[in-house]
């Protein structure tokens, strides 16, 4: 038999131990994170997901212990995007992390009760994802990748590097760049100020991509600006090759275009956005509401100039432009 004092001591110890065990069990409960992002076929996509995972790990979320990431690639293809969005929502994750406007739209068509964090969305208010940037007001928040004023910057850089350009096309796929209108408006306005004739180059597949760039190359004094969107990102190598083949000076929205042979790139550091998005996923898993997390604008931009490509095109890049570049590829 247990004496009364020993019983009380044992009972008190159990009372302390049970909540502690419960807290430990709750802390170690596996939280599910759905992820739907771009293509696995390029190093950039892999690098971004690695940055996202590493940041979560640093914040205490370890895969196989207290976190599970259900990853789907395929944000570049409309049909696969909807299929994967349905799959992700069906897994009932605690939070979903998605890349690009079409992906977030697809997820929202499948669910209205799962918190969502986005990156690479240009106009979340116009797309109906949030009520305002400062107060999202619902279950969606995240990080803007670009804003329409960038269209003017791209043209300014193109004019500095290739002053002979008088016709310039903005290249995009309407199916994956549904947010393009504000960019196109800014592009047309800026083109006029730089004495350039603007062209809206809408392409829906690789065949149209090839014919459009070939047509532009046959025009005298042509130039190209590539829109920041998933179709152009997936087909980055083909676009860079076509621009070189037809002798077109071109400005691109992301660093990997210039590193793969493009003339110039100016745009946001996407790896940095993925790291910042991981901090929002962490906060939501710890109880924060997306409605209370303001949508944030990009803070890190990069200008990269490929001098080797400039020489191939017969261009002399002004020293002042080289001086302001974050990286010059020779």
PASEMI-716153 format. One line per 4 residues: number of its first residue (from 1); for each residue x, y, z of C-alpha. Coordinates in nm, 2 decimals. Example, Ala and Ser with C-alpha at 12.3 -4.5 7.8 and 13.67 -1.06 7.14 Angstrom:
% PASEMI-716153
1> 1.23/-0.45/0.78  1.37/-0.11/0.71 .
This chain:
% PASEMI-716153
1> 0.00/0.00/0.00  0.11/0.35/-0.07  0.12/0.59/0.23  -0.09/0.90/0.21 .
5> 0.21/1.14/0.18  0.37/0.93/-0.09  0.05/0.91/-0.28  0.00/1.29/-0.28 .
9> 0.37/1.34/-0.39  0.32/1.08/-0.67  -0.01/1.25/-0.78  0.15/1.59/-0.78 .
13> 0.44/1.47/-0.99  0.20/1.31/-1.24  0.01/1.64/-1.26  0.33/1.82/-1.36 .
17> 0.45/1.54/-1.59  0.13/1.51/-1.79  0.11/1.87/-1.91  0.48/1.87/-1.98 .
21> 0.44/1.56/-2.19  0.14/1.71/-2.36  0.33/2.02/-2.44  0.62/1.82/-2.58 .
25> 0.38/1.62/-2.79  0.21/1.94/-2.92  0.55/2.09/-3.00  0.66/1.79/-3.20 .
29> 0.33/1.76/-3.38  0.40/1.74/-3.75  0.28/2.05/-3.93  0.20/2.01/-4.30 .
33> 0.32/2.27/-4.55  0.18/2.25/-4.91  0.42/2.40/-5.17  0.33/2.46/-5.53 .
37> 0.61/2.63/-5.73  0.77/2.66/-6.08  0.98/2.41/-6.27  1.21/2.15/-6.12 .
41> 1.40/2.14/-6.45  1.62/2.44/-6.38  1.88/2.53/-6.12  1.69/2.84/-6.02 .
45> 1.38/2.65/-5.91  1.59/2.41/-5.70  1.78/2.70/-5.55  1.47/2.88/-5.44 .
49> 1.31/2.58/-5.28  1.64/2.51/-5.10  1.64/2.87/-4.97  1.29/2.82/-4.84 .
53> 1.37/2.49/-4.67  1.69/2.62/-4.51  1.51/2.92/-4.37  1.23/2.70/-4.22 .
57> 1.50/2.48/-4.07  1.67/2.78/-3.91  1.34/2.88/-3.76  1.30/2.54/-3.60 .
61> 1.09/2.35/-3.86  1.27/2.02/-3.93  1.13/1.79/-4.20  1.07/1.44/-4.06 .
65> 1.04/1.57/-3.70  0.78/1.85/-3.67  0.73/1.95/-4.04  0.63/1.79/-4.36 .
69> 0.66/1.96/-4.69  0.43/1.84/-4.97  0.60/1.98/-5.28  0.46/2.00/-5.62 .
73> 0.63/2.14/-5.93  0.44/2.26/-6.23  0.35/2.62/-6.18  0.44/2.68/-6.55 .
77> 0.16/2.47/-6.70  -0.20/2.58/-6.65  -0.36/2.24/-6.65  -0.10/2.09/-6.42 .
81> -0.13/2.39/-6.19  -0.50/2.32/-6.13  -0.44/1.95/-6.08  -0.16/2.01/-5.83 .
85> -0.36/2.28/-5.65  -0.64/2.03/-5.60  -0.39/1.77/-5.47  -0.23/2.02/-5.23 .
89> -0.56/2.13/-5.09  -0.68/1.77/-5.06  -0.39/1.70/-4.83  -0.54/1.96/-4.59 .
93> -0.21/2.13/-4.50  -0.17/2.39/-4.22  -0.05/2.65/-4.47  0.02/2.66/-4.84 .
97> 0.31/2.84/-5.00  0.26/2.92/-5.37  0.45/3.09/-5.65  0.29/3.31/-5.92 .
101> -0.05/3.46/-5.98  -0.20/3.16/-6.17  -0.10/2.93/-5.88  -0.26/3.13/-5.61 .
105> -0.58/3.17/-5.83  -0.58/2.79/-5.88  -0.54/2.72/-5.50  -0.82/2.97/-5.41 .
109> -1.06/2.80/-5.66  -1.01/2.48/-5.46  -1.01/2.61/-5.10  -1.12/2.91/-4.90 .
113> -1.01/2.80/-4.55  -0.64/2.73/-4.57  -0.38/3.01/-4.50  -0.17/3.10/-4.81 .
117> 0.16/3.27/-4.85  0.27/3.38/-5.20  0.57/3.51/-5.39  0.61/3.63/-5.74 .
121> 0.26/3.79/-5.75  0.27/4.13/-5.91  -0.08/4.27/-5.83  -0.25/4.08/-5.54 .
125> -0.51/4.35/-5.49  -0.61/4.37/-5.86  -0.61/3.99/-5.87  -0.85/3.98/-5.58 .
129> -0.62/3.79/-5.34  -0.61/4.06/-5.07  -0.81/4.37/-4.98  -0.51/4.59/-4.95 .
133> -0.13/4.55/-4.91  -0.13/4.69/-4.56  -0.43/4.49/-4.45  -0.48/4.17/-4.65 .
137> -0.80/4.10/-4.47  -0.83/3.73/-4.54  -0.63/3.41/-4.56  -0.38/3.53/-4.82 .
141> -0.06/3.73/-4.78  0.29/3.73/-4.92  0.56/3.91/-5.12  0.53/4.11/-5.44 .
145> 0.79/4.03/-5.70  0.75/4.32/-5.94  0.56/4.65/-5.99  0.46/4.83/-6.31 .
149> 0.72/5.10/-6.27  0.98/4.84/-6.35  0.87/4.85/-6.71  1.01/5.20/-6.74 .
153> 1.34/5.09/-6.58  1.38/4.81/-6.82  1.34/5.05/-7.11  1.58/5.30/-6.96 .
157> 1.85/5.03/-6.93  1.78/4.91/-7.29  1.81/5.26/-7.43  2.14/5.32/-7.24 .
161> 2.30/5.00/-7.36  2.15/5.01/-7.72  2.06/5.38/-7.81  1.98/5.28/-8.17 .
165> 1.68/5.08/-8.07  1.36/5.25/-8.19  1.12/4.95/-8.18  1.08/4.75/-7.87 .
169> 0.85/4.46/-7.78  0.73/4.35/-7.43  0.72/3.97/-7.45  0.47/3.77/-7.24 .
173> 0.22/3.49/-7.24  -0.14/3.63/-7.15  -0.23/3.29/-6.99  0.04/3.31/-6.73 .
177> 0.07/3.69/-6.70  -0.29/3.79/-6.64  -0.16/4.09/-6.44  0.02/4.24/-6.74 .
181> -0.20/4.54/-6.82  -0.05/4.78/-6.57  0.30/4.68/-6.69  0.19/4.72/-7.05 .
185> 0.05/5.06/-6.98  0.37/5.17/-6.81  0.57/5.02/-7.09  0.39/5.21/-7.36 .
189> 0.41/5.54/-7.17  0.78/5.50/-7.11  0.85/5.39/-7.47  0.71/5.71/-7.59 .
193> 0.94/5.91/-7.36  1.24/5.72/-7.50  1.13/5.77/-7.86  1.06/5.40/-7.91 .
197> 0.76/5.24/-8.08  0.61/4.99/-7.83  0.49/4.64/-7.93  0.29/4.41/-7.72 .
201> 0.43/4.07/-7.81  0.17/3.82/-7.69  0.28/3.45/-7.73  0.09/3.14/-7.61 .
205> 0.34/2.87/-7.69  0.70/2.80/-7.81  0.60/2.82/-8.18  0.46/3.17/-8.13 .
209> 0.76/3.26/-7.92  0.99/3.17/-8.21  0.80/3.34/-8.48  0.74/3.66/-8.28 .
213> 1.11/3.70/-8.20  1.20/3.62/-8.56  0.96/3.89/-8.69  1.10/4.14/-8.44 .
217> 1.46/4.05/-8.56  1.36/4.13/-8.92  1.26/4.49/-8.82  1.54/4.75/-8.82 .
221> 1.66/4.88/-8.48  1.45/4.63/-8.28  1.48/4.55/-7.91  1.32/4.32/-7.66 .
225> 1.20/4.34/-7.30  1.10/4.01/-7.14  0.82/4.02/-6.89  0.86/3.87/-6.54 .
229> 0.63/3.57/-6.55  0.64/3.20/-6.54  0.62/3.12/-6.91  0.92/3.33/-7.00 .
233> 1.11/3.19/-6.70  1.05/2.83/-6.80  1.16/2.91/-7.16  1.45/3.13/-7.06 .
237> 1.72/2.94/-7.25  1.52/2.95/-7.58  1.44/3.32/-7.54  1.80/3.41/-7.48 .
241> 1.91/3.19/-7.78  1.65/3.34/-8.01  1.75/3.70/-7.91  2.11/3.62/-7.99 .
245> 2.02/3.44/-8.32  1.83/3.75/-8.44  2.07/4.01/-8.30  1.82/4.16/-8.06 .
249> 1.94/4.37/-7.76  1.72/4.25/-7.47  1.66/4.33/-7.11  1.54/4.05/-6.88 .
253> 1.37/4.05/-6.54  1.58/3.80/-6.35  1.96/3.74/-6.30  1.97/3.39/-6.45 .
257> 1.88/3.53/-6.79  2.20/3.74/-6.80  2.41/3.45/-6.65  2.28/3.23/-6.93 .
261> 2.38/3.47/-7.21  2.12/3.75/-7.20  2.25/4.10/-7.25  2.12/4.25/-6.92 .
265> 1.89/4.17/-6.63  1.73/4.39/-6.37  1.49/4.25/-6.11  1.43/4.13/-5.77 .
269> 1.63/3.86/-5.59  1.39/3.57/-5.59  1.59/3.36/-5.35  1.55/3.64/-5.10 .
273> 1.17/3.64/-5.15  1.16/3.27/-5.08  1.35/3.32/-4.76  1.12/3.60/-4.65 .
277> 0.82/3.39/-4.74  0.94/3.11/-4.51  0.93/3.36/-4.22  0.56/3.42/-4.29 .
281> 0.49/3.05/-4.30  0.67/3.02/-3.97  0.46/3.29/-3.81  0.14/3.14/-3.94 .
285> 0.23/2.80/-3.80  0.29/2.97/-3.47  -0.06/3.12/-3.47  -0.04/3.44/-3.67 .
289> -0.32/3.52/-3.91  -0.25/3.61/-4.27  -0.49/3.91/-4.24  -0.25/4.06/-3.99 .
293> 0.06/4.01/-4.20  0.10/4.29/-4.46  0.19/4.21/-4.81  0.55/4.32/-4.86 .
297> 0.73/4.47/-5.16  1.07/4.35/-5.28  1.38/4.51/-5.11  1.67/4.36/-5.31 .
301> 1.72/4.43/-5.68  2.01/4.33/-5.90  2.15/4.47/-6.22  2.37/4.23/-6.42 .
305> 2.54/4.31/-6.75  2.68/4.05/-6.98  2.97/4.22/-7.16  3.04/3.91/-7.37 .
309> 2.69/3.93/-7.52  2.72/4.31/-7.56  3.04/4.26/-7.77  2.87/3.99/-7.98 .
313> 2.59/4.24/-8.05  2.83/4.51/-8.14  2.73/4.72/-7.84  2.95/4.94/-7.63 .
317> 2.80/4.95/-7.28  2.85/5.30/-7.12  3.10/5.30/-6.83  2.84/5.47/-6.60 .
321> 2.61/5.17/-6.66  2.89/4.92/-6.58  2.97/5.12/-6.26  2.61/5.09/-6.13 .
325> 2.59/4.71/-6.21  2.59/4.46/-5.93  2.77/4.22/-6.15  2.95/4.24/-6.49 .
329> 3.00/3.91/-6.68  3.30/3.92/-6.91 .
